[in-house]
Amino acid sequence: MTDISLGMPQLPAPDFPAEVRARLEADAKEVIARYPDSRSALLPLLHLVQSEEGHVSRTGMRFCAEVLGLTTAEVTAVATFYTMYRRKPSGDYQVGVCTNTLCAVMGGDAIFEELKEHLGVGNNETTPDGKVTLEHIECNAACDFAPVVMVNWEFFDNQTPESAKALVDDLRAGRPVEPTRGAPLCTYKETARILAGFPDEREGAVAASGGAGPASLTGLRIARGESPHAPIVHPRGETKGEGGE
């Protein structure tokens, strides 16, 4: 008869060190005060603990459960549902390649495959130096800039395999990198703290912005009665103004 081992039950997660917990409790109190029901603060609190460790650990989930009066099972259910919460240590820079339909057709699949080979990692894996975690993502909501790569949720538009490889090389080497649109790049932990609802105190970061492109805004302009920025293609390839319209 073959023995079947069910293994030992997992021990409770350790707590944060006292000084770390005290600091997180002060931040958590500020976050919780924004909501009429404390459990509504769970999402930003998960970002908060992620800003401490770079991922949502069992210790982080225990902290969230304790300060919100939830069970660890309730916190785990949320932390495992949303892909923005990392479940294992990740790199300073989360490089996401859109492989949804339009980006894929425009070259996103090729970018993702070449980055995997170039970095020597697979999906959701981190380079040995701890700098870059690579993942494919379903949509960056930037189809008019396809193919798009995001680094810590900042846009790098109209990428090619060559430009994407140069991008990750610069990130790993510590060279300055400027997003196509949006705020200046910061580390994944710093990004997580901003997503938790704390201000970005870097000079000029808040003023920096990146809007959608002309194709994305055409419908809005028409709804406002404005002239579209670019010609609108009618069915059968006819543009407005053709055929005596």
C-alpha positions in Angstrom: 0.0 0.0 0.0 1.3 3.4 -0.9 1.4 6.0 1.9 -0.3 9.3 1.0 0.9 12.3 2.9 -1.5 15.2 3.1 1.2 17.4 4.5 1.2 19.7 7.5 -1.3 22.5 7.7 0.3 25.9 6.9 1.3 27.9 10.0 -0.2 31.3 10.6 1.6 34.1 8.7 4.2 36.0 10.8 3.5 39.6 11.6 5.4 42.6 10.3 8.3 43.9 12.5 6.9 46.2 15.1 8.2 49.4 13.5 6.9 48.4 10.1 3.5 47.5 11.5 3.2 50.8 13.4 4.0 52.8 10.2 1.5 50.7 8.1 -1.2 51.1 10.8 -0.9 54.9 10.7 -1.2 54.8 6.9 -4.1 52.3 7.1 -6.0 54.5 9.5 -5.8 57.4 7.0 -7.0 55.1 4.2 -9.9 53.6 6.2 -11.1 57.1 7.2 -12.0 57.8 3.5 -14.7 55.2 3.5 -18.1 54.9 5.3 -17.6 51.1 5.7 -14.1 50.0 6.7 -14.1 46.9 4.5 -14.4 49.1 1.4 -10.7 50.1 2.1 -9.5 46.6 1.3 -8.3 47.3 -2.2 -6.2 50.3 -1.4 -4.8 48.5 1.7 -3.7 45.6 -0.5 -1.8 48.2 -2.6 -0.4 49.6 0.7 1.1 46.3 1.8 2.3 45.7 -1.7 4.2 49.0 -1.5 6.1 47.6 1.5 7.1 44.2 0.2 6.7 44.5 -3.6 4.0 41.8 -3.5 1.0 40.8 -1.3 2.4 38.3 1.1 0.6 36.2 3.7 1.8 38.7 6.2 0.3 41.5 4.2 -3.0 39.7 4.0 -3.0 39.0 7.7 -2.4 42.7 8.4 -5.3 43.7 6.1 -7.6 41.2 7.8 -6.7 42.4 11.3 -7.1 46.1 10.7 -10.4 45.7 8.8 -11.9 43.0 11.0 -12.1 40.5 8.1 -11.0 36.9 7.9 -7.8 36.0 6.0 -10.0 33.9 3.7 -12.0 37.0 2.7 -8.8 39.0 2.1 -7.2 36.1 0.1 -10.3 35.9 -2.1 -9.9 39.5 -3.1 -6.0 39.4 -3.4 -6.1 36.4 -5.7 -8.9 37.8 -7.9 -7.2 41.0 -9.1 -4.1 40.6 -11.3 -2.6 43.9 -10.1 -1.8 42.3 -6.8 1.4 40.2 -7.1 1.4 36.9 -5.1 5.2 36.4 -5.2 8.2 38.7 -5.1 8.5 40.7 -8.4 10.9 43.1 -10.0 11.3 46.8 -9.6 9.7 47.2 -13.0 6.6 45.4 -14.1 6.8 45.2 -17.9 3.4 44.3 -19.3 3.0 43.5 -23.0 -0.6 43.8 -24.4 -1.4 40.6 -26.3 -5.1 41.4 -26.9 -6.4 41.4 -30.4 -5.3 44.7 -32.0 -2.0 44.9 -30.2 -1.3 41.2 -31.1 -2.1 41.8 -34.8 0.1 45.0 -34.7 3.1 43.1 -33.3 2.4 42.6 -29.5 2.7 38.8 -29.8 6.1 39.2 -31.5 7.2 41.7 -28.8 6.2 39.3 -26.0 8.0 36.3 -27.5 11.2 38.3 -28.2 11.2 39.8 -24.7 10.9 36.3 -23.2 13.9 35.1 -25.1 15.8 38.3 -24.6 15.3 38.3 -20.8 15.4 34.6 -20.4 12.1 34.5 -18.4 8.5 33.3 -19.0 5.2 35.0 -18.3 5.0 36.4 -14.7 8.7 35.6 -14.1 11.4 38.0 -12.9 15.0 38.4 -14.2 17.7 37.1 -11.8 18.8 40.7 -11.0 15.3 41.5 -9.7 14.8 44.4 -12.0 12.1 43.3 -14.5 9.1 41.1 -14.2 7.5 40.3 -17.6 3.8 39.5 -18.1 1.3 39.6 -20.9 -1.8 41.6 -20.3 -5.1 41.5 -22.0 -5.7 45.2 -22.8 -4.0 48.5 -22.0 -7.0 50.5 -23.3 -4.7 52.2 -25.8 -5.6 50.6 -29.1 -4.8 53.6 -31.1 -1.2 53.4 -30.0 -0.8 49.7 -30.6 1.3 47.7 -29.9 1.6 49.0 -26.4 3.9 48.1 -23.5 3.4 49.3 -20.0 6.0 49.7 -17.3 4.5 50.0 -13.8 1.3 51.1 -15.5 2.9 53.9 -17.5 2.5 53.9 -21.3 5.2 53.1 -23.9 3.3 53.4 -27.2 3.9 52.1 -30.7 6.5 49.6 -29.7 8.6 47.2 -31.8 10.5 44.2 -30.7 13.7 46.3 -31.0 12.4 49.3 -29.0 11.0 47.0 -26.3 14.3 45.1 -25.9 16.1 48.5 -25.7 13.6 49.6 -23.0 14.1 46.6 -20.8 17.9 46.9 -21.2 17.7 50.5 -20.0 15.6 49.5 -17.1 18.0 46.8 -16.0 21.0 49.1 -16.5 19.4 51.9 -14.4 19.4 54.3 -17.4 16.7 57.0 -17.5 13.5 55.9 -19.2 10.7 58.3 -20.2 7.1 57.0 -20.8 5.4 58.1 -24.0 2.6 59.6 -21.9 1.8 60.1 -18.3 3.9 60.6 -15.2 7.6 60.0 -14.9 8.5 56.3 -14.2 8.9 55.2 -10.6 9.5 51.8 -9.0 6.8 49.2 -8.5 6.7 49.8 -4.8 6.4 53.5 -5.3 3.6 52.9 -7.8 1.7 50.7 -5.4 1.8 53.4 -2.7 0.3 55.9 -5.2 -2.4 53.4 -6.1 -3.1 53.1 -2.4 -4.2 56.7 -2.5 -1.2 58.6 -1.3 0.1 61.6 -3.2 2.9 61.4 -5.6 5.3 64.0 -4.1 7.8 64.0 -7.0 8.2 67.4 -8.5 6.1 67.7 -11.7 4.7 64.2 -11.5 1.1 65.2 -10.9 1.1 67.8 -13.6 2.4 65.3 -16.2 -0.5 63.7 -18.0 -1.2 61.6 -21.0 -4.5 61.6 -22.8 -6.0 59.3 -25.3 -5.2 59.6 -29.0 -7.4 61.1 -31.8 -9.0 57.7 -32.7 -10.1 57.1 -29.1 -11.7 60.6 -28.8 -13.5 60.7 -32.1 -16.8 59.4 -30.7 -16.6 61.9 -27.8 -16.0 64.8 -30.2 -19.0 63.8 -32.4 -21.2 63.5 -29.3 -20.2 67.1 -28.4 -21.0 68.3 -31.9 -17.4 69.0 -32.7 -15.6 68.2 -35.9 -13.6 64.9 -35.6 -9.9 65.2 -35.5 -9.4 62.8 -38.4 -11.6 61.5 -41.3 -14.2 59.0 -40.2 -14.5 55.9 -42.4 -18.1 55.1 -43.3 -19.3 51.5 -44.2 -17.8 50.1 -47.4 -14.7 52.3 -47.0 -16.4 55.5 -48.0 -15.2 58.6 -46.2 -17.4 61.5 -45.3 -17.6 63.9 -48.3 -17.3 61.2 -50.9 -20.1 60.4 -53.3 -21.7 63.8 -53.1 -22.4 63.6 -49.3 
